[in-house]
Amino acid sequence: MNSQSNFLQLKRLGFTSLLLLGCFSIPACSNLVNKQTDNLSSNELSSSGKDWPSFGRDYTNQRLSPLTQINQQNVKNLKLAWQFKSGVVASFQATPIVTNGVMYVALPFNHVAALDAKTGKELWRYKHERRVSWKMCCGPASRGVAVSDGKVFIGTVDARLVALDAKDGSKLWDIDVADDTALTENKSSLSKLDAKSKTESYGGTGVGVSMAPVVYRGKVIVGITGVGYGLHMDVPTKDAPLGAVVGVDGRYGRPGFLAAYDVKSGNRVWQFDTIPSQGWEGAFTETTSDGISLNRDVAAEKANMINNKDAWRYGGGSAWSTPAIDTKTNTLFFGTGNPSPQMNDISRPGDNLYTVSLVALDTETGKVKWHYQQVPHDVWGYDVASPPVLFDYKKGGKTIAAVGQAGKTGWYYVNDRATGKLLMKSDAFVPQKNLFAKATKEGTVLYPGILGGSNWGPSALDEVHQTSYVAAIHAPIKYTLVEEPAKDGVPAIRYASSEPTKDPRWGVLSAIDLVTGKLKWQTKTEQPLTGGLLATNTGLLFMGEGSGNFNAYNSNTGDLLWQTKVDAGVNAPPISYEIDGIQYVAVAAGGNAIFGYTAGDNVMVYTLGK
């Protein structure tokens, strides 16, 4: 489970997707956008650093701005430069892309707006015509677009990849990434004695695209999500962080994948399936790679193999996060989601490769180079959701090309970029209790659980100071097992579910020393943190909160240096860019339905006051 569904929030606000889709006008494009997109090319990511040309700013995904105008001394003078209201009120998770003076923003439901990045004036808008019959598994949020070769690329909730002309937003090509044949769970599988069977479901296994694409060497790369999503039940109260998620046993979903498409034609170049048809069961690993017990009944799993030889066909493994790319070796790194069925492992014995893994692929062929499975045979929803980050790791007087990732498990992992070997696992950056305990009929409370730890929001990394910054969630989760024997012709019932408890929950912002794995500092927030971070070379760290606070911290100490208030939850990753010698900080603010954070339709842009 990873996507931030907002069906319930739209329902409470009285909106429907049709109303939202009807709110657009497409103004005539100005000469500005025509002039400034003429030179868009695949070389953008090697630009001067004044733009924000890709999801993670560059292929490393470090999200570290080199701009220096805004610093620890003057950040207190930040003022609103401009605000754009899109008219689409929904969970807003996009990273804006800024290149050559134009900001491109993915709106909920996969509409796209192009704005003058200096003034906020709308230059053009693309309205996505979503297929009405498509099962939208995971909510309408998009995490962004990619811009290259004079085109804007967006993956959609109805599993399409669309290329737009960056000058005017006209559609150049529109392809189907995946079909809609995967079966979705339903409430009929639940026990009539279970109170959840009386509530409304608002999401389930399906197929869509939520990640921001990335363009590399003439290919646009994107992956599908929702293939092991589980049955999402209505929340008990308005401000609850997610209702119950139920893992129903059965042949639901399909394998996830990451694929590359030709930027000119949209033709598929390669596809990597996150569940291999051969060897998906793995080695029946009983512990994590560093020796922590996973409490598996391996004997029972092996005995169950005979009845589940085709489990790979429904294996899950969504691709939630935009890959990082090592341009020296043409290797990309991305994380995979939980296996399917979620939390219910009867029909999927084995390690369930390559789920809950960091995977390294050849960018030119899609062939796997290595994988590192953080949690074999996952039954908790520990997707590798936060994007991986590339950096040079200093260890024992040596410099090692490494990849880091902030886990839902509450640890920060550092792996060797060439081999996948685990080089370091940090101290826990969130509280941990009963980690890897199994669901019981009475209910087992553990944390972190299905929410994380670090969820989908990107971390930031300062390579010079060997420090990673992670925004995370503390939310105790109860895992419950329901089992009923077959009776009077009614088949046996077995499923597992997870749901937040009524215990206190909060957010925590951490600075992690990558050399030692120790925590340099932590700052606690009233609400769980989801959205992402921006770091700068001037020792600043920007982060939003569900309360509407948008904050700047001293990245060396964690001290709060500046704060402003937005009328919606700030639950998207901030960026920074420069135009005509002026540095801007921008962030989308549209709330988050899973946590009950106020919905909105804002793009907020700040600069130093005069």
N, C-alpha and C positions, 0 to 999 in steps of 0.2 A: 504494500500500500504506500502510495506516495503522493498522488495528485491532490490538489486542493479543490475539491468539488464545491461548487457554489449553487447547486440546485436549490437547496433549502433557503439560502439567503435570498435568491431571486424570488422565491415563493413568498417569503415573509414581506418583501418589499413591494409585492404586487406586480412584478415584472414578468414577462415571458420572453423567450428568445425572439419570438416574432416581433414583439414591440421593439426590442432592442435593435433588431435588424432593420426596422423601418425608420430609424432616426437619422439616416445619413443623407448628406448632400455631397456632391463631388465638385468642388470649385475648380475653375480653370487653373491650369498649372502656370506658375510664374516663370519668367525667364531665369530666375535664380536657380531653380531646381534643374532646368535644362542645362544651364552652363556648368553647374557644379557636379553633375553626374556624368558628363561626357568622358571624363578621364578615369572613371572607376575601373579598377583592374584587379587582378588576383595578387598584385604586389602590395596591396594596401596595408597589410599587417607589418610591413617593414617601414612604415611612415615615421614621421618625426616624433610622434608621441603626443601630438596635440589633439588627435582624434581619439575616438573609442570605436575602432572599426570591426570588432568582433565580440562575441559574448563575454569572453574572459579578458578582453582588451587585446591580447595577442594569443598565440597558440599555446603558451604555457599555462593559461588560465590563472595567473597569479593575481589578477585584479589589483595591481599596484600601479597607480598613476605616477608618471615621472614629473608632472607639473609641480611648480614650486611657488606660485604666486600666493596661494592660500596656505598659511602655516599656523603653527601653534600659537603665535602671538596675535595674529589678526583674525583668526577664525571666528572670534566673537562678533565680528562685524559683518558676518554673512547676512544678506537680505534677499528677499524674493526678487528675482530678476523677471521671471514670467511664469505663468501657469497656463496649462492647456487642459481643458475639460473635454473629454472625448464624446460624452453622451452615452457611453456604454458602462453602466454601473454593475460591476462584477469583480470577482477576485482577479487582481491585476498583478502578474508576476514577472512582467517582461523587463529585460535589460535593454534600454534604448541603445541603438547603434548611431554613432555620429561620425560622418565622414564628409569632407569638403563642404562644411557649413550646413549640412542637412541632417536632421535627426529622423530616424525611421523607428517607429514604435509598433510592436505587435499588440493589438487590442484583444480583449477577450472575444471568443468566438472566431478568432483568426482574421479579423479585419486589420488593416494596416493603415497607419497615417504617416505621412511625410511632413515634417515641420521645418520651418526656418529655425535653425538651432540657436540663432542670436536673439530672435524676437518671439518665437513660439507660433508664428503665423502658419496656418495650415496651408500646405502647398497642393497636396492631393490626398485622396483617401480611396482605398480599395475595400469593397464590401464583399466578404466571402459568402457565397451561396452554399450553405451547408445542406447536405442531403438529409432531408427531413426524416427519412426512415432509418437513418444510421443510429445505432445504439451508442450514445455518447457516454462512455464508461466512467470518465474520471473528471468531469467538469469542463468548463469552457476556457480555462486559463491557458495562455501560450507564454512560453518563457523567452520568446524573442525571435528575431529574424537574422538572416545572414545577408550581407551586402557585398557583391563582388561582380566584376565583369559587366558593369552597367545594369545589374539585375538585383532584385530583392527576393530572397527565398524564404518561404514560410511553410512549415509542416502544420497540418490541421487536425482538429479533433475527429474528423471523419476520414483520417488516414490517407490524406493526399499531400502531395508536395507541389507547391505552386511557385512559379517564377513570374515576377512582375518587372516591367520596365521601370528602372529607378527614376526616369525623367518624369513620368506621368502616371504611374501606377497601373497602366494597362497590362492585362494578362498576356504573357508570352507563351507559357505552357502550363499544363495542369495534369498531373499524372496520379494514378492510383498507386499508393505504396503497398497496400494490403487489402485483402477482401474482408468481408463482414460475415464469415461463415462460423466463427467461433461461438460455441454455445455459452449462454449466460446463466448463472445461478438464479434461483427464485425461492420465494418463501415457502413453497410447498415442501421443500426438503427439511424444514425445521419442525421440531417437536411441537405439538399443540400445547404442551405444558410449559413451553418456553415463552416468556413474556415478549421476546423479540419477534415471535411469529405474529404478534398483533400490531406491530409497528410498520411504518412505511419504509420500503427500500428506495434508495436514491442513486445507487450506482452498483455496478457489477462488472465482471470480466467482459472485456471487449477489446477493441483495437482503435488506437488513435496515435497522435503525435503531440507531445507537449514540449519536447526539448527545442532549444534554438539550434538550427543547423549550423554547420561550419563548412567553409569552402577551402579546399586545398588542392593545388595542382590540377585545376580544371574539373574538380569533382565537388559536388555538394553532398554532404554526409549527414544522415539523419537516421533515427531509430524509432521503433514503435513502443507504445506503452499500453498498459491495461490488460495484458495477457494473463496476469495472475492476480487480478485486483481484489477478488473476493466480493462477497455480498455486503454492501454498506447500508446500515440501517439508520433510521432517523435519529437525530440527537434528542436526548431527554429534556434539555433546557436550551434556551437560546444561546447562552455563552459556553456551552459544553465544547470541549475539544474533541470533536469526532464522536459519532455514536458507535455502536458495536460494529465490528467487522467480522463476518462469519466465513470460515473456510469450509465450504460444502464439498464433500467427496463426490467425485464424478468426472466425466470427460469434458471439462470446461476449458475454454481458452485454446491456446496454440503456443508454439515457440515464439519468443521474441526475436528481433533481429536488428542489426545495424547495417545500413546499405549506403552505397555511393552511387551518385547519378551524374551523368554528364551535364555540365552547366549550360551547354548550348542547346541540347536536345531533350534532356530529361531522361534519356535512355539509361537503364541500370547498368553500371559497370561491374559491381560485385555485391554480394550479400553474405553477411556472416550471421548464421543462426546461433542464438545464445543457448540453444539446447541441441547438442549434436545427436544425430540418429544412432550413432555407435559410440559406446563408452560413456553415456550420460550418467550411468550409475556410479562411476568413479571407483575409489578404493574402499568405500565404506569407512571413511575416516571417523574415529571415535572422539577426536579432540580437535580443537583449533590448531593451527600450525605451531603455536607456542605452548601447547600442552594443556589447555583448559578443556575439561570434560563437557561434551555436548549432550550427555545423558541419553544416548541412543541405545535402542535394543537392536543391535546389528543382526543377531541371530534371527529375530522375527522379520527384519527387513529382507534378509537373504531368502528366507523361506517364502516371502511374498513376491519375489521376483517372477516366479513362474506365471503368476496371474496378471502381471503388469509389464510385459515386455515392450508394450507400445506406449509406456508412460511419457516418453519423449514427445509424442505428438501433441500433448497438452501441457507441456512442461513449464510454461511461463517464462520468466527472465526478461522483464521489460527493460528497455534502455531509456533511463530517465534523464541522464546528464550529458551535456555537450562535451564531446571528447577534447582532450588535450593532445597536441601533436608535436612530436620531436622531429623537427625539420632536417636534422643532420642524419637521422637514420630512417626517415620516412615511416615512423611508427606512431600509431595513435593509441590512446589509452581511454577506456570508458568503463563505467560501472554498470552492473546488471542488477535486476530486481529479484524479488522472491520467486520461489518455484510455485507451480500451480498443481493442485489446489492450495491456496494459501492456508497455512497453519494446520492443514489436515493432510497427514502423510501416508495414509493407508494405501493409496493407489500410486505412490511415487517413492518406492524404496531407493536406497543409494544416496550418493552425495548430491544428485540433481545438478550435475554440471551443465552450463557454466553459471548457474544462478549465484546471487550474492557474491559476485567476484569482481575484481579488477582485471580487465582483459587487455592485452596488448595485441594489436593487429598491424599487418603490413598495409600501409595506406594505398598501395598500388594494386593489391590483389585481394585484400580482405582476409588473408590467411592468418590464423592465430600464431603468434610467436610464443606467448606464455599466458598463463592465468594464475591469479592468486585468489583462492576462495576464502573470504573472511569467515563465513559461517557455513560449513557443509551441512546439507540436509536441514535447511532453515525451516523452523516452525513458528517463528515469532514475527516475521515481516521486517527483517533487517536488510532491506535493499541497500545496495551501494549507490546512494542517491545523490550526495553532494559531489560536484564535479571534481575529477582528479586535477592535480596541479604539478607542473614540472619545475624542478629547480636543481641546482648543484648543491649536493649535500656534503657538508664538512664533517669528516669522521676520522679520528686517529691520525690527523695530519694529512689525510687524503681527501681528494674531491671526487665524489661519486655522482654520476648522473642518476637522479632519483625521481620518483613520482610519489606525491603525498596525497592522502585522502582522509577526510574527516568522516568517521563511521557513525552509523546509527547506534552502534554498540557503545559509543561514548569514548572510544579511543581514536587517536590520530595515528594512521599507519604510514610508514615510509618504506617503499620498496625500491629495490635496484631496478633501474629502467631497462637494463639489458636482459636480466634473468628473471625478475619477479621476486627474488629473494627478499624476505622481510628483513629490513635493516634496523628498524626501530618501531616500537609501539609505545605511545606516550602513556603517561599517567591518565587516569580517567578524567575527562573534563566535565562530566556530569555525575551525579550520584549513581551508584550501582547496587542492586540488591537482587538476589535469587537469579542472577544472570544465567540464561540457558536452562532454567527450570521448566518442566513440562506443564501443560494445562492439566487441571484436575477437575473432578466433578464439583468440588467445593469452591473452586476458583483459586488460582495461584497468582499472587501479586508480585510483579517484578518491575524493575526499571534499570536502564531504559528499555522501552518496548517498541511497539509498532511505530510510534511517532519519532523515536530517537530520544537522546543523542542529536546528532546533526542530521537534519532531514535534507530536502532538496536544495536549500539555500547554499550558494557558493561561499567558500572560505576565501580569505586573502592571505598572501604570503610575502614576507619581506626577506628576500634571499640574502641580502647583505648582513642582516642581523640574525639570520637563521631562525626566524620566528613565523609561526602560523597563527592566524587569528580565526577563531571559530565561534559562530553564534549558534546556540544550542537550546535544547528543550529538556526540562525535567517534568515528566508526567507519568506517575505510577499507572501501570496497566494490569488489569486482571484478565488472565487467560482461563477460560472455562471449557471443560469437555462435557459434551452431551452424548450419552449412549443409551439407546433403548433397543432391546432384543426384538426380533421379528415376532409378530403376534397376530393371530386371526387373519392371516393373509397379507398383513401389512409388513413391508420389508423393514429390516433393522435400520435404525437411525444412528449415525455417528457424525459429529462435526465438532469443531473447536471454534471459539470466538474470542475476540479481544475487545475490551472496552475500558476507557479511563475510569479510575476510581474517584471518590470524592476527596481524596487526600490533596493537600496543597500542591500546586504546580507553579513553576516559574521558568524564567529564561536565564541563561548565563552566557556572558561574553568572555572568552578566554584568549590569552596569549600563551602559546606553547613554545617552549625552547626546543627546537628540533635537534639540537646536539645532545641534550640530556633526556628529553622527553618530559621534563618537569614543567609545571605551570608557572609562568612568570607572574601573572596576575589574573584575577577574575573579577567581573562585575555582574552582580545579580540584577535582573529586571523583574518587574511584577508579573509580567505575562511571558509565556513561552515565546521563543524567538524563531521566526520563520521569515525568510526573505533573502538575506545575504549581505555581504560586506564590500566596502571599498577602502583600500589603504593608499596612502600617498608617501612620496619620498620625503615629505616634510614632517613625518611623525604624527600623522592624523589617521584616524579610523572612523569611517562613517557607517551608521547603522540605523535602521528604522525599527519601530515597535508597533504592535497592534493597536496601541492606545492612540496612535497618531503622532507620537513623538518621533522626530528625526534628529539624530544626535551626532556630535563629533567628539571623539575621545583623543586623549594623548595616548598614542599607541605604545609608548614606553612604560606608562604607569597605569593606564586605565581610567585616569581622571576625566570627568566630563568637562569639556571646554565650551560647548555650544549646544543649544537645543531650541528647536522650533516646534510648532504644533500644526498638524494637518487635520482636516475634518474627516479623514478616513484612515484606516490602518495602513501603515507604511511597511508593506510586506513584500518588497521587491528589492533587487540588488541595485545600489547606487552606482553611478559612473561619474567621471570628470573629463572635461575637454576644454580646449582653448580656441577662441576666435578673436582675431584682431587684438591680440595681447591681453585678453581678459579670460580668466579661468572660471569655468562654471562647474557646479555640482548638480546632478540631476537624479531624480528618482521617481518611479511610478508609485502612486498611492491609491489603492483600490480595495484594501482589506483582504480578508481571508475567511471563507465561510466555515471551514472545519473548526477554527478556533473562535468563531463568533465575532471576529473583528469587523468593524464598520466598513461596509462597501463604499466604493467611490469610483471616480473616473478621471483622476488627476495625474498629470505629469508636472512635477514641481521642479523648478530650476532656480538655483541660488548663485549669487556672486557677491563679492565684497561691496559693501555700501560705500557711497562716495562721501 
